[in-house]
Amino acid sequence: MENFPIQIGENIRKIRRERGFSLEQMAERTGVSKAMIGQIERGDSNPTVAILWKIANGLKVSFSSLIEKPSSQVSIIHYEDVQPVLEDDGNYIVYPIFPFDPLKKWESYRVEMKPGCTYRNEGHTKGVEEYITVLSGEITLKIAEEKYELTAGSSIRFAADSGHEYANESNQEAVCQMVIYYGEE
């Protein structure tokens, strides 16, 4: 694999830039010298497994994320190809559109709620936020003791580390787009 060092270098540079780290900050976090990181990023050095593990551990990313070829910059997801997850006898249906990405720290779902459906979440870990846009129908979102009525076209963002409840109190199906962001703890 003659382009393997180049691919590794591109992956490491991409992660470093996404996080806004200088070469010096990267060296401090990983324990790998600034000069070595620069050589790896340029493809001038083929790092050892030990060096790659130091970088992966320092950045808290998977080893494979440093060596794998990047996926296409364009992803098309067809609704009919997504395997739904059913809750409450199919009254609450979740379609995982874009699964969790550890570098971007978010995932995206389409949620369908049948009339009369209620779904309770006990809360996520600290730092997690939910972003919901109602595409059709209406839902009631209860966060702590506060209720929010959302209709088609409405969006809401909230800290999701405490219990919250979604309810479709109408007589028609409600459809939402949900993004869950796993922020820094």
TIRO-2110 file (N, C-alpha, C; in Angstrom, 1 decimal):
// TIRO-2110
0.8, -1.2, 0.0, N, 1, A
0.0, 0.0, 0.0, CA, 1, A
0.9, 1.2, 0.0, C, 1, A
1.2, 1.7, -1.2, N, 2, A
2.2, 2.8, -1.3, CA, 2, A
1.6, 4.1, -0.8, C, 2, A
0.3, 4.3, -0.8, N, 3, A
-0.3, 5.6, -0.3, CA, 3, A
-0.7, 5.6, 1.2, C, 3, A
-0.4, 4.4, 1.8, N, 4, A
-0.9, 4.3, 3.2, CA, 4, A
-0.3, 5.4, 4.1, C, 4, A
1.0, 5.7, 4.1, N, 5, A
1.4, 6.9, 5.0, CA, 5, A
0.7, 8.2, 4.6, C, 5, A
0.4, 8.4, 3.4, N, 6, A
-0.3, 9.6, 3.0, CA, 6, A
-1.7, 9.7, 3.6, C, 6, A
-2.4, 8.5, 3.5, N, 7, A
-3.7, 8.4, 4.0, CA, 7, A
-3.7, 8.7, 5.5, C, 7, A
-2.8, 8.1, 6.2, N, 8, A
-2.7, 8.3, 7.7, CA, 8, A
-2.4, 9.7, 8.0, C, 8, A
-1.5, 10.3, 7.3, N, 9, A
-1.2, 11.8, 7.5, CA, 9, A
-2.4, 12.7, 7.2, C, 9, A
-3.2, 12.4, 6.2, N, 10, A
-4.4, 13.2, 5.9, CA, 10, A
-5.4, 13.0, 7.0, C, 10, A
-5.6, 11.8, 7.5, N, 11, A
-6.6, 11.6, 8.6, CA, 11, A
-6.2, 12.3, 9.8, C, 11, A
-4.9, 12.2, 10.2, N, 12, A
-4.4, 12.9, 11.4, CA, 12, A
-4.6, 14.4, 11.2, C, 12, A
-4.2, 15.0, 10.1, N, 13, A
-4.3, 16.4, 9.8, CA, 13, A
-5.7, 16.9, 9.9, C, 13, A
-6.6, 16.1, 9.3, N, 14, A
-8.1, 16.4, 9.3, CA, 14, A
-8.6, 16.5, 10.8, C, 14, A
-8.3, 15.5, 11.6, N, 15, A
-8.7, 15.4, 13.0, CA, 15, A
-8.1, 16.6, 13.7, C, 15, A
-6.9, 16.9, 13.5, N, 16, A
-6.2, 18.0, 14.2, CA, 16, A
-6.9, 19.3, 13.9, C, 16, A
-7.1, 19.5, 12.6, N, 17, A
-7.7, 20.8, 12.1, CA, 17, A
-9.2, 20.9, 12.6, C, 17, A
-9.9, 19.8, 12.6, N, 18, A
-11.3, 19.8, 13.0, CA, 18, A
-11.4, 20.3, 14.5, C, 18, A
-10.4, 19.9, 15.3, N, 19, A
-10.4, 20.2, 16.7, CA, 19, A
-9.7, 21.6, 17.0, C, 19, A
-9.1, 22.2, 15.9, N, 20, A
-8.5, 23.5, 16.1, CA, 20, A
-7.1, 23.4, 16.8, C, 20, A
-6.4, 22.3, 16.7, N, 21, A
-5.2, 22.1, 17.4, CA, 21, A
-4.0, 22.6, 16.5, C, 21, A
-3.0, 23.2, 17.1, N, 22, A
-1.8, 23.5, 16.5, CA, 22, A
-0.9, 22.2, 16.5, C, 22, A
0.2, 22.2, 15.8, N, 23, A
1.0, 21.0, 15.9, CA, 23, A
1.6, 20.9, 17.3, C, 23, A
1.9, 22.0, 18.0, N, 24, A
2.4, 22.0, 19.4, CA, 24, A
1.3, 21.4, 20.3, C, 24, A
0.1, 21.9, 20.2, N, 25, A
-1.0, 21.3, 21.0, CA, 25, A
-1.2, 19.9, 20.8, C, 25, A
-1.1, 19.4, 19.6, N, 26, A
-1.3, 18.0, 19.2, CA, 26, A
-0.2, 17.2, 19.9, C, 26, A
1.1, 17.7, 19.9, N, 27, A
2.2, 17.0, 20.5, CA, 27, A
2.0, 16.9, 22.0, C, 27, A
1.5, 18.0, 22.6, N, 28, A
1.2, 17.9, 24.1, CA, 28, A
0.2, 16.9, 24.4, C, 28, A
-0.9, 16.8, 23.6, N, 29, A
-2.0, 15.9, 23.9, CA, 29, A
-1.6, 14.4, 23.6, C, 29, A
-0.7, 14.2, 22.7, N, 30, A
-0.4, 12.8, 22.3, CA, 30, A
0.9, 12.3, 22.8, C, 30, A
1.8, 13.1, 23.2, N, 31, A
3.1, 12.7, 23.6, CA, 31, A
4.0, 12.3, 22.4, C, 31, A
3.6, 12.7, 21.2, N, 32, A
4.4, 12.5, 20.0, CA, 32, A
4.9, 13.9, 19.6, C, 32, A
6.2, 13.9, 19.2, N, 33, A
6.8, 15.2, 19.0, CA, 33, A
6.2, 15.9, 17.8, C, 33, A
6.3, 17.3, 17.9, N, 34, A
5.7, 18.2, 16.9, CA, 34, A
6.3, 17.8, 15.5, C, 34, A
7.6, 17.6, 15.5, N, 35, A
8.3, 17.3, 14.2, CA, 35, A
7.8, 16.0, 13.6, C, 35, A
7.6, 14.9, 14.5, N, 36, A
7.1, 13.7, 14.0, CA, 36, A
5.7, 13.8, 13.5, C, 36, A
4.8, 14.5, 14.2, N, 37, A
3.5, 14.7, 13.7, CA, 37, A
3.5, 15.4, 12.4, C, 37, A
4.3, 16.4, 12.2, N, 38, A
4.4, 17.1, 10.9, CA, 38, A
4.9, 16.2, 9.8, C, 38, A
5.8, 15.3, 10.1, N, 39, A
6.3, 14.4, 9.1, CA, 39, A
5.2, 13.4, 8.7, C, 39, A
4.4, 12.9, 9.7, N, 40, A
3.3, 12.0, 9.5, CA, 40, A
2.3, 12.7, 8.6, C, 40, A
1.9, 13.9, 9.0, N, 41, A
0.9, 14.6, 8.2, CA, 41, A
1.3, 14.9, 6.8, C, 41, A
2.6, 15.1, 6.5, N, 42, A
3.0, 15.3, 5.1, CA, 42, A
3.2, 14.0, 4.4, C, 42, A
3.1, 12.9, 5.1, N, 43, A
3.3, 11.6, 4.4, CA, 43, A
4.8, 11.2, 4.3, C, 43, A
5.7, 12.0, 5.0, N, 44, A
7.1, 11.7, 4.9, CA, 44, A
7.6, 10.6, 5.8, C, 44, A
6.7, 10.2, 6.7, N, 45, A
7.0, 9.2, 7.7, CA, 45, A
5.9, 8.2, 7.8, C, 45, A
6.3, 6.9, 7.9, N, 46, A
5.3, 5.8, 8.0, CA, 46, A
5.4, 5.5, 9.5, C, 46, A
4.4, 6.0, 10.3, N, 47, A
4.5, 5.8, 11.8, CA, 47, A
4.3, 4.3, 12.2, C, 47, A
4.9, 4.0, 13.3, N, 48, A
4.8, 2.7, 13.9, CA, 48, A
3.4, 2.5, 14.5, C, 48, A
3.0, 1.3, 14.8, N, 49, A
1.8, 1.0, 15.5, CA, 49, A
1.8, 1.7, 16.9, C, 49, A
2.9, 1.7, 17.6, N, 50, A
3.0, 2.4, 18.9, CA, 50, A
2.7, 3.9, 18.8, C, 50, A
3.3, 4.5, 17.8, N, 51, A
3.1, 6.0, 17.6, CA, 51, A
1.6, 6.2, 17.3, C, 51, A
1.0, 5.4, 16.4, N, 52, A
-0.4, 5.6, 16.1, CA, 52, A
-1.3, 5.4, 17.3, C, 52, A
-1.0, 4.4, 18.2, N, 53, A
-1.7, 4.3, 19.4, CA, 53, A
-1.6, 5.5, 20.3, C, 53, A
-0.4, 6.1, 20.4, N, 54, A
-0.2, 7.3, 21.2, CA, 54, A
-1.1, 8.4, 20.7, C, 54, A
-1.2, 8.5, 19.4, N, 55, A
-2.0, 9.6, 18.8, CA, 55, A
-3.5, 9.3, 19.0, C, 55, A
-3.9, 8.1, 18.8, N, 56, A
-5.3, 7.7, 19.0, CA, 56, A
-5.7, 7.9, 20.4, C, 56, A
-4.9, 7.5, 21.4, N, 57, A
-5.2, 7.6, 22.8, CA, 57, A
-5.2, 9.1, 23.2, C, 57, A
-4.3, 9.8, 22.7, N, 58, A
-4.2, 11.3, 23.1, CA, 58, A
-5.4, 12.1, 22.5, C, 58, A
-5.9, 11.7, 21.4, N, 59, A
-7.0, 12.4, 20.8, CA, 59, A
-8.4, 11.7, 21.2, C, 59, A
-8.3, 10.6, 21.8, N, 60, A
-9.5, 9.8, 22.2, CA, 60, A
-10.3, 9.5, 21.0, C, 60, A
-9.7, 8.9, 20.0, N, 61, A
-10.3, 8.4, 18.8, CA, 61, A
-9.9, 6.9, 18.6, C, 61, A
-10.6, 6.2, 17.7, N, 62, A
-10.3, 4.8, 17.5, CA, 62, A
-9.0, 4.8, 16.6, C, 62, A
-8.3, 3.7, 16.8, N, 63, A
-7.1, 3.4, 16.0, CA, 63, A
-7.4, 3.4, 14.5, C, 63, A
-8.6, 2.7, 14.2, N, 64, A
-8.9, 2.6, 12.8, CA, 64, A
-9.3, 3.9, 12.1, C, 64, A
-9.7, 4.9, 12.9, N, 65, A
-10.0, 6.2, 12.3, CA, 65, A
-8.8, 6.9, 11.8, C, 65, A
-7.6, 6.5, 12.3, N, 66, A
-6.3, 7.1, 11.8, CA, 66, A
-5.9, 6.4, 10.5, C, 66, A
-6.3, 5.2, 10.2, N, 67, A
-5.8, 4.5, 9.1, CA, 67, A
-6.8, 4.2, 8.0, C, 67, A
-8.1, 4.4, 8.2, N, 68, A
-9.1, 4.1, 7.2, CA, 68, A
-9.2, 5.1, 6.2, C, 68, A
-9.6, 4.7, 5.0, N, 69, A
-9.9, 5.6, 3.9, CA, 69, A
-11.1, 6.4, 4.3, C, 69, A
-11.2, 7.7, 4.0, N, 70, A
-12.4, 8.4, 4.4, CA, 70, A
-13.5, 8.0, 3.5, C, 70, A
-14.7, 8.1, 4.0, N, 71, A
-15.9, 7.8, 3.2, CA, 71, A
-16.2, 9.0, 2.3, C, 71, A
-17.1, 8.8, 1.4, N, 72, A
-17.4, 9.8, 0.4, CA, 72, A
-17.9, 11.1, 1.1, C, 72, A
-17.7, 12.2, 0.5, N, 73, A
-18.1, 13.5, 1.1, CA, 73, A
-19.6, 13.6, 0.9, C, 73, A
-20.3, 12.8, 0.2, N, 74, A
-21.7, 12.8, 0.0, CA, 74, A
-22.3, 11.5, 0.4, C, 74, A
-23.3, 11.6, 1.2, N, 75, A
-24.1, 10.4, 1.6, CA, 75, A
-25.6, 10.6, 1.3, C, 75, A
-26.1, 9.7, 0.6, N, 76, A
-27.6, 9.7, 0.3, CA, 76, A
-28.2, 8.6, 1.1, C, 76, A
-29.2, 8.9, 1.9, N, 77, A
-29.9, 7.9, 2.6, CA, 77, A
-31.4, 7.9, 2.1, C, 77, A
-31.8, 6.7, 1.7, N, 78, A
-33.2, 6.6, 1.2, CA, 78, A
-34.1, 6.1, 2.4, C, 78, A
-35.1, 6.7, 2.7, N, 79, A
-36.0, 6.4, 3.8, CA, 79, A
-36.4, 4.9, 3.8, C, 79, A
-36.7, 4.4, 2.6, N, 80, A
-37.2, 3.0, 2.5, CA, 80, A
-36.0, 2.0, 2.8, C, 80, A
-34.8, 2.5, 2.8, N, 81, A
-33.7, 1.6, 3.1, CA, 81, A
-33.2, 1.6, 4.6, C, 81, A
-33.8, 2.4, 5.4, N, 82, A
-33.5, 2.5, 6.8, CA, 82, A
-34.3, 1.6, 7.6, C, 82, A
-33.6, 0.8, 8.4, N, 83, A
-34.3, -0.2, 9.3, CA, 83, A
-34.8, 0.6, 10.6, C, 83, A
-36.2, 0.7, 10.7, N, 84, A
-36.7, 1.4, 11.9, CA, 84, A
-36.6, 0.6, 13.2, C, 84, A
-36.6, 1.3, 14.3, N, 85, A
-36.6, 0.7, 15.6, CA, 85, A
-38.0, 1.1, 16.2, C, 85, A
-38.7, 0.1, 16.6, N, 86, A
-40.1, 0.3, 17.1, CA, 86, A
-40.2, 0.3, 18.6, C, 86, A
-41.0, 1.1, 19.1, N, 87, A
-41.3, 1.2, 20.6, CA, 87, A
-42.8, 1.3, 20.7, C, 87, A
-43.3, 0.9, 21.9, N, 88, A
-44.7, 1.0, 22.2, CA, 88, A
-45.6, 0.4, 21.1, C, 88, A
-45.3, -0.9, 20.7, N, 89, A
-46.1, -1.6, 19.7, CA, 89, A
-46.2, -0.9, 18.4, C, 89, A
-45.1, -0.2, 18.0, N, 90, A
-45.1, 0.5, 16.7, CA, 90, A
-45.7, 1.9, 16.7, C, 90, A
-46.1, 2.4, 17.9, N, 91, A
-46.6, 3.7, 18.0, CA, 91, A
-45.6, 4.8, 17.9, C, 91, A
-44.3, 4.5, 18.3, N, 92, A
-43.2, 5.4, 18.3, CA, 92, A
-42.1, 4.7, 17.5, C, 92, A
-41.8, 5.2, 16.3, N, 93, A
-40.9, 4.6, 15.4, CA, 93, A
-39.8, 5.5, 15.1, C, 93, A
-38.5, 5.0, 15.3, N, 94, A
-37.3, 5.8, 15.1, CA, 94, A
-36.6, 5.2, 13.9, C, 94, A
-36.2, 6.1, 13.0, N, 95, A
-35.4, 5.7, 11.8, CA, 95, A
-34.0, 6.4, 12.0, C, 95, A
-33.0, 5.6, 12.3, N, 96, A
-31.7, 6.1, 12.4, CA, 96, A
-31.1, 6.5, 11.0, C, 96, A
-31.1, 7.8, 10.7, N, 97, A
-30.7, 8.3, 9.4, CA, 97, A
-29.2, 8.4, 9.3, C, 97, A
-28.6, 9.1, 10.2, N, 98, A
-27.1, 9.2, 10.2, CA, 98, A
-26.7, 8.7, 11.6, C, 98, A
-26.0, 7.6, 11.7, N, 99, A
-25.6, 7.1, 13.0, CA, 99, A
-24.5, 8.0, 13.6, C, 99, A
-24.3, 7.7, 14.9, N, 100, A
-23.3, 8.5, 15.7, CA, 100, A
-22.0, 8.5, 15.0, C, 100, A
-21.4, 9.7, 14.9, N, 101, A
-20.1, 9.9, 14.4, CA, 101, A
-19.2, 10.5, 15.5, C, 101, A
-18.2, 9.7, 16.0, N, 102, A
-17.4, 10.2, 17.1, CA, 102, A
-16.7, 11.5, 16.9, C, 102, A
-16.3, 11.8, 15.7, N, 103, A
-15.6, 13.0, 15.4, CA, 103, A
-16.6, 14.2, 15.4, C, 103, A
-17.7, 14.0, 14.8, N, 104, A
-18.7, 15.1, 14.8, CA, 104, A
-19.6, 15.2, 16.0, C, 104, A
-19.7, 14.1, 16.8, N, 105, A
-20.4, 14.0, 18.0, CA, 105, A
-21.9, 14.2, 17.9, C, 105, A
-22.5, 13.7, 16.8, N, 106, A
-24.0, 13.8, 16.7, CA, 106, A
-24.5, 12.7, 15.9, C, 106, A
-25.8, 12.5, 16.0, N, 107, A
-26.5, 11.5, 15.2, CA, 107, A
-27.9, 12.1, 14.9, C, 107, A
-28.5, 11.5, 13.8, N, 108, A
-29.8, 12.1, 13.3, CA, 108, A
-30.8, 11.0, 13.1, C, 108, A
-32.0, 11.3, 13.5, N, 109, A
-33.2, 10.4, 13.4, CA, 109, A
-34.4, 11.1, 12.8, C, 109, A
-35.2, 10.2, 12.2, N, 110, A
-36.6, 10.6, 11.8, CA, 110, A
-37.4, 9.9, 12.8, C, 110, A
-38.4, 10.6, 13.4, N, 111, A
-39.2, 10.0, 14.5, CA, 111, A
-40.7, 10.1, 14.0, C, 111, A
-41.4, 9.0, 14.0, N, 112, A
-42.8, 9.0, 13.7, CA, 112, A
-43.6, 8.6, 14.9, C, 112, A
-44.6, 9.4, 15.3, N, 113, A
-45.4, 9.1, 16.5, CA, 113, A
-46.9, 9.0, 16.1, C, 113, A
-47.5, 7.9, 16.4, N, 114, A
-48.9, 7.7, 16.1, CA, 114, A
-49.8, 8.5, 17.0, C, 114, A
-51.0, 8.8, 16.7, N, 115, A
-51.9, 9.5, 17.6, CA, 115, A
-52.0, 8.8, 19.0, C, 115, A
-51.9, 9.6, 20.0, N, 116, A
-52.0, 9.1, 21.4, CA, 116, A
-50.7, 8.6, 21.9, C, 116, A
-49.7, 8.6, 21.2, N, 117, A
-48.4, 8.0, 21.6, CA, 117, A
-47.7, 8.9, 22.6, C, 117, A
-47.1, 8.3, 23.6, N, 118, A
-46.2, 9.0, 24.6, CA, 118, A
-44.9, 8.3, 24.7, C, 118, A
-43.8, 9.0, 24.7, N, 119, A
-42.5, 8.3, 24.9, CA, 119, A
-41.7, 9.1, 25.9, C, 119, A
-41.2, 8.4, 26.9, N, 120, A
-40.4, 9.1, 27.9, CA, 120, A
-38.9, 8.7, 27.8, C, 120, A
-38.1, 9.6, 27.9, N, 121, A
-36.6, 9.4, 28.0, CA, 121, A
-36.2, 9.8, 29.4, C, 121, A
-35.4, 9.0, 30.1, N, 122, A
-35.0, 9.3, 31.4, CA, 122, A
-33.9, 10.4, 31.5, C, 122, A
-33.3, 10.7, 30.3, N, 123, A
-32.3, 11.7, 30.2, CA, 123, A
-31.0, 11.1, 29.7, C, 123, A
-30.2, 11.8, 29.0, N, 124, A
-28.9, 11.4, 28.5, CA, 124, A
-27.8, 11.8, 29.4, C, 124, A
-26.6, 11.6, 29.0, N, 125, A
-25.5, 12.0, 29.9, CA, 125, A
-25.3, 13.5, 29.8, C, 125, A
-24.6, 14.1, 30.8, N, 126, A
-24.4, 15.5, 30.8, CA, 126, A
-23.7, 16.0, 29.6, C, 126, A
-24.2, 17.2, 29.1, N, 127, A
-23.7, 17.8, 27.9, CA, 127, A
-24.4, 17.5, 26.6, C, 127, A
-25.4, 16.5, 26.7, N, 128, A
-26.1, 16.1, 25.5, CA, 128, A
-27.2, 17.1, 25.2, C, 128, A
-27.4, 17.5, 23.9, N, 129, A
-28.5, 18.4, 23.5, CA, 129, A
-29.3, 17.7, 22.5, C, 129, A
-30.6, 18.0, 22.4, N, 130, A
-31.4, 17.5, 21.4, CA, 130, A
-32.0, 18.7, 20.5, C, 130, A
-32.0, 18.5, 19.3, N, 131, A
-32.6, 19.5, 18.3, CA, 131, A
-33.7, 18.8, 17.6, C, 131, A
-34.9, 19.3, 17.7, N, 132, A
-36.1, 18.7, 17.1, CA, 132, A
-36.8, 19.7, 16.2, C, 132, A
-37.1, 19.2, 15.0, N, 133, A
-38.0, 20.0, 14.1, CA, 133, A
-39.2, 19.1, 13.7, C, 133, A
-40.4, 19.7, 14.0, N, 134, A
-41.6, 18.9, 13.6, CA, 134, A
-41.9, 19.2, 12.1, C, 134, A
-41.9, 18.1, 11.4, N, 135, A
-42.2, 18.1, 10.0, CA, 135, A
-43.6, 18.1, 9.6, C, 135, A
-44.4, 17.3, 10.4, N, 136, A
-45.9, 17.3, 10.2, CA, 136, A
-46.5, 16.9, 11.5, C, 136, A
-47.8, 17.3, 11.7, N, 137, A
-48.5, 17.0, 12.9, CA, 137, A
-48.1, 18.0, 14.0, C, 137, A
-48.3, 17.5, 15.2, N, 138, A
-47.9, 18.3, 16.4, CA, 138, A
-47.5, 17.4, 17.6, C, 138, A
-46.6, 17.9, 18.4, N, 139, A
-46.2, 17.1, 19.6, CA, 139, A
-46.1, 18.1, 20.8, C, 139, A
-46.2, 17.5, 21.9, N, 140, A
-46.0, 18.2, 23.2, CA, 140, A
-44.8, 17.6, 23.8, C, 140, A
-43.8, 18.5, 24.1, N, 141, A
-42.6, 18.1, 24.7, CA, 141, A
-42.6, 18.6, 26.2, C, 141, A
-42.4, 17.7, 27.1, N, 142, A
-42.4, 18.0, 28.5, CA, 142, A
-40.9, 17.9, 29.0, C, 142, A
-40.3, 19.0, 29.5, N, 143, A
-39.0, 19.0, 30.0, CA, 143, A
-39.1, 19.4, 31.5, C, 143, A
-38.7, 18.6, 32.4, N, 144, A
-39.0, 18.9, 33.8, CA, 144, A
-40.5, 19.0, 34.0, C, 144, A
-40.9, 20.2, 34.5, N, 145, A
-42.3, 20.4, 34.6, CA, 145, A
-42.9, 21.4, 33.6, C, 145, A
-42.0, 21.8, 32.6, N, 146, A
-42.4, 22.7, 31.6, CA, 146, A
-42.9, 22.0, 30.3, C, 146, A
-44.0, 22.5, 29.7, N, 147, A
-44.6, 21.9, 28.5, CA, 147, A
-44.4, 22.8, 27.3, C, 147, A
-44.0, 22.2, 26.2, N, 148, A
-43.8, 23.0, 25.0, CA, 148, A
-44.7, 22.4, 23.9, C, 148, A
-45.5, 23.2, 23.2, N, 149, A
-46.4, 22.7, 22.1, CA, 149, A
-45.7, 23.1, 20.8, C, 149, A
-45.5, 22.0, 20.0, N, 150, A
-44.8, 22.2, 18.8, CA, 150, A
-45.6, 21.8, 17.6, C, 150, A
-45.8, 22.6, 16.6, N, 151, A
-46.5, 22.2, 15.4, CA, 151, A
-45.6, 22.2, 14.2, C, 151, A
-46.1, 21.7, 13.1, N, 152, A
-45.3, 21.6, 11.9, CA, 152, A
-44.6, 22.9, 11.6, C, 152, A
-43.3, 22.7, 11.4, N, 153, A
-42.4, 23.9, 11.1, CA, 153, A
-41.7, 24.4, 12.4, C, 153, A
-42.1, 24.0, 13.5, N, 154, A
-41.5, 24.4, 14.8, CA, 154, A
-40.3, 23.6, 15.1, C, 154, A
-39.3, 24.3, 15.7, N, 155, A
-38.1, 23.6, 16.1, CA, 155, A
-37.8, 24.0, 17.6, C, 155, A
-37.1, 23.1, 18.3, N, 156, A
-36.7, 23.3, 19.6, CA, 156, A
-35.3, 22.7, 19.9, C, 156, A
-34.5, 23.3, 20.7, N, 157, A
-33.2, 22.8, 21.2, CA, 157, A
-33.3, 22.8, 22.7, C, 157, A
-32.8, 21.8, 23.3, N, 158, A
-32.8, 21.7, 24.8, CA, 158, A
-31.7, 20.8, 25.3, C, 158, A
-31.2, 21.1, 26.5, N, 159, A
-30.3, 20.2, 27.2, CA, 159, A
-31.1, 19.0, 27.6, C, 159, A
-30.6, 17.8, 27.1, N, 160, A
-31.3, 16.6, 27.3, CA, 160, A
-30.8, 15.6, 28.3, C, 160, A
-30.1, 16.2, 29.3, N, 161, A
-29.5, 15.4, 30.4, CA, 161, A
-30.5, 15.1, 31.5, C, 161, A
-31.7, 15.6, 31.4, N, 162, A
-32.7, 15.3, 32.5, CA, 162, A
-33.9, 14.7, 31.7, C, 162, A
-34.8, 14.1, 32.5, N, 163, A
-35.9, 13.4, 31.9, CA, 163, A
-36.8, 14.3, 31.0, C, 163, A
-37.3, 13.8, 29.9, N, 164, A
-38.1, 14.5, 29.0, CA, 164, A
-39.1, 13.5, 28.3, C, 164, A
-40.2, 14.1, 27.9, N, 165, A
-41.3, 13.2, 27.4, CA, 165, A
-41.9, 13.9, 26.1, C, 165, A
-42.1, 13.0, 25.1, N, 166, A
-42.7, 13.4, 23.9, CA, 166, A
-44.1, 12.8, 23.8, C, 166, A
-45.1, 13.6, 23.4, N, 167, A
-46.4, 13.1, 23.3, CA, 167, A
-47.1, 13.6, 22.1, C, 167, A
-47.8, 12.8, 21.4, N, 168, A
-48.7, 13.2, 20.3, CA, 168, A
-50.1, 13.1, 20.8, C, 168, A
-50.6, 14.2, 21.2, N, 169, A
-52.0, 14.3, 21.8, CA, 169, A
-53.1, 14.5, 20.8, C, 169, A
-52.6, 14.6, 19.5, N, 170, A
-53.6, 14.9, 18.4, CA, 170, A
-54.2, 13.6, 17.8, C, 170, A
-55.0, 13.7, 16.8, N, 171, A
-55.6, 12.5, 16.2, CA, 171, A
-54.9, 12.2, 14.8, C, 171, A
-53.8, 12.8, 14.6, N, 172, A
-53.0, 12.5, 13.4, CA, 172, A
-51.5, 12.2, 13.7, C, 172, A
-50.9, 11.5, 12.8, N, 173, A
-49.5, 11.1, 13.0, CA, 173, A
-48.6, 12.4, 13.1, C, 173, A
-47.6, 12.4, 13.9, N, 174, A
-46.6, 13.5, 14.0, CA, 174, A
-45.3, 12.9, 13.5, C, 174, A
-44.5, 13.7, 12.7, N, 175, A
-43.2, 13.3, 12.2, CA, 175, A
-42.2, 14.4, 12.5, C, 175, A
-41.1, 14.0, 13.1, N, 176, A
-40.1, 14.9, 13.5, CA, 176, A
-38.7, 14.5, 13.0, C, 176, A
-37.9, 15.5, 12.9, N, 177, A
-36.4, 15.3, 12.6, CA, 177, A
-35.7, 15.6, 13.9, C, 177, A
-34.9, 14.6, 14.3, N, 178, A
-34.2, 14.8, 15.6, CA, 178, A
-32.7, 14.7, 15.4, C, 178, A
-31.9, 15.6, 16.0, N, 179, A
-30.5, 15.5, 16.0, CA, 179, A
-30.1, 15.5, 17.5, C, 179, A
-29.2, 14.5, 17.8, N, 180, A
-28.7, 14.5, 19.2, CA, 180, A
-27.2, 14.8, 19.1, C, 180, A
-26.9, 15.8, 19.8, N, 181, A
-25.5, 16.3, 19.9, CA, 181, A
-24.9, 15.9, 21.2, C, 181, A
-23.8, 15.2, 21.2, N, 182, A
-23.1, 14.7, 22.4, CA, 182, A
-21.9, 15.6, 22.7, C, 182, A
-22.2, 16.8, 23.3, N, 183, A
-21.2, 17.8, 23.6, CA, 183, A
-20.2, 17.3, 24.6, C, 183, A
-19.3, 18.2, 25.0, N, 184, A
-18.3, 17.9, 25.9, CA, 184, A
-18.9, 17.8, 27.3, C, 184, A
-18.4, 16.9, 28.1, N, 185, A
-18.9, 16.7, 29.5, CA, 185, A
-18.2, 17.7, 30.4, C, 185, A
END
